[in-house]
Amino acid sequence: MTTMLAAARAEALFTSHLSTGSHPSGDIVAEAIRDAVRAHGGVRGCAADVAFEYGDHPEMAAPRMRWALDLVHTLYGDRGPRCVGWALVA
């Protein structure tokens, strides 16, 4: 399961300039997430762009999201309440 914060970070990372499959440092990832959130008008803008990519290019979006989630889980861990479907679980 993925926390809501981890999901938001992964969505921002998904929309970032970093290459899928790269293994950047934590500082580079944090900067890329901040830049993506600013560039896309916030977390909701990142989520909207992710949804757009899944609609237009699902074959490319799925591997990119797996990469983003794996990187976020590796760097930040999985703390806090978890999102299961649309329900918040402690």
C-alpha positions in Angstrom: 0.0 0.0 0.0 1.1 3.6 -0.6 0.6 6.5 1.6 -1.2 9.6 0.3 2.1 11.6 0.7 4.0 8.9 -1.2 1.4 8.9 -4.0 1.6 12.7 -4.3 5.4 12.6 -4.4 5.3 9.9 -7.1 2.8 11.9 -9.2 5.1 14.9 -9.0 8.1 12.7 -9.8 6.2 11.2 -12.7 5.7 14.7 -14.2 9.3 15.7 -13.6 12.2 16.0 -16.0 14.0 13.0 -14.6 14.4 10.0 -16.9 12.5 6.8 -16.2 14.9 4.2 -14.8 17.4 6.7 -13.5 18.6 6.4 -9.9 19.1 10.0 -8.7 20.1 11.0 -5.2 17.5 12.1 -2.6 18.5 15.8 -3.1 17.9 15.6 -6.8 14.6 13.8 -6.3 13.4 16.4 -3.7 14.3 19.2 -6.1 12.6 17.6 -9.0 9.4 17.0 -6.9 9.4 20.7 -5.8 10.0 21.9 -9.4 7.3 19.7 -10.8 4.7 20.8 -8.2 5.5 24.5 -9.0 5.5 23.9 -12.8 2.1 22.0 -12.7 0.3 24.4 -10.4 0.4 22.2 -7.4 -0.2 18.5 -6.5 -3.6 18.5 -8.2 -2.0 19.7 -11.4 0.6 16.9 -11.2 -2.3 14.4 -10.7 -4.2 15.8 -13.7 -1.1 15.4 -15.9 -0.6 11.8 -14.7 -4.2 11.0 -15.6 -3.8 12.6 -19.0 -0.7 10.5 -19.7 -2.5 7.3 -18.7 -5.3 8.2 -21.1 -3.0 9.0 -24.0 0.0 6.7 -23.4 -0.9 3.9 -20.9 1.9 1.7 -22.2 4.5 4.4 -21.2 2.7 5.7 -18.2 2.5 2.5 -16.2 6.3 1.8 -16.2 7.0 5.4 -15.4 4.7 5.4 -12.4 6.2 2.1 -11.2 9.7 3.7 -11.4 8.4 6.8 -9.6 6.7 4.9 -6.8 9.7 2.6 -6.3 12.0 5.6 -6.1 9.8 7.4 -3.6 9.4 4.3 -1.4 13.2 3.7 -1.5 14.0 7.3 -0.6 11.2 8.3 1.7 9.8 5.0 3.0 6.1 4.5 3.6 5.0 6.3 6.7 1.6 7.6 7.9 -2.0 6.8 6.9 -2.4 4.7 3.8 -4.7 5.2 0.9 -6.7 2.0 0.0 -8.8 2.9 -3.1 -10.2 6.2 -1.9 -10.4 5.3 1.8 -7.9 6.5 4.3 -6.5 3.7 6.6 -4.5 4.3 9.7 
